[in-house]
Amino acid sequence: MQLKHMQHLRKLIDSSDWMALFVPSDFYDIAEPATIGMCLLRLTRSGELKRVIHGVYAKKSNIRPGANGIAMALARSNGWTIAPYGETALYALGVTDVMPKEWTYVSTGVYVSYVINGKTLRFKHTNMKNELSEVAPVTALYIQALRAIGEKNINANIIKRFAKKLKLDDIVKLQYEVKRATAWVRRNIIKICEEASRNRSAKPITNRAAYPKYRNVSTLLGFNVRSRAEALITNTLHFAGIEFNYEKPLADEKDGYPFDPDFMIRYNDKIYYWEHLGYPDDKDYMLKWNRKHNWYIKNFPGQLITTVDNDDICSQIKTIMRDIFSFDIEDREEIIF
């Protein structure tokens, strides 16, 4: 039986990138921990793997594993959430070419440090989980990079440098998650997103993808929408008893600009506009959205809600319904989703 597990383990390792690092828990879906430990020991003795540090292994072709990869492997093994900290964050983001003297990470785990190949790898515990484990890695990285510079040292040039490093499909993610950061960090991340949006909005759209023209996904209310995600949003608002309109053509009284938000919602005497971003990986789509987003922020501050089409859509909807509309859908999740 152990031979079968060994063959399976070897196949997974051989098919991985040559720079990949492994920890025992990566293979616990194959066999019990004791069996995996024995297999890794045998692969190390045979020279197929080498031990980088206790509990972390690399292919023999990976002559000198990088500190960042080792940090991620240790975090995965221990169940920590981590993000580059201080000089490490600035280097990881690419706003400086100066390699850090020691690789430091803020972590939900314990304070601990290692010396690997003459380099110190340090983990610093933090209780600010809202800026680490409750946001995407890119958001945590930008937060820590801003903290490394410090509130008083941030200026227009710094904002521009950060904006140049911000990928197009990460702008929406930061804008959505920035509310979890402290006030001064939040203000500057918004500036970074706005600067990145302006830079990209100056480029013309040359290729428009064939987005859904037809409403062919049914909802529990009996009308059709353009995607499964929009059907989930529709069903959720219905069960919450919240009044809304779907793609109702409107005109902004401030400048006469016509628009048809995915969902216009009336809740507690306030109007919200819920836009679902169905193609976050399409550059043309996101360029168009960034212009529209800036228009929303200018004309309807505090009224825009966004979701992004990915595997996490159900979690996004749950969070919005709980935080904005005080509606917990846990007991109706099977019906809605």
Beta strands, then each sheet from edge to edge (+ up, - down):
strand 1: 21-22
strand 2: 49-53
strand 3: 56-59
strand 4: 82-84
strand 5: 103-107
strand 6: 112-116
strand 7: 119-125
strand 8: 217-218
strand 9: 224-225
strand 10: 243-246
strand 11: 250-251
strand 12: 258-259
strand 13: 263-267
strand 14: 270-277
strand 15: 304-308
sheet 1: 1+ 3- 2+
sheet 2: 4+ 5- 7- 6+
sheet 3: 8+ 9-
sheet 4: 10+ 13- 14+ 15+
sheet 5: 11+ 12-
end
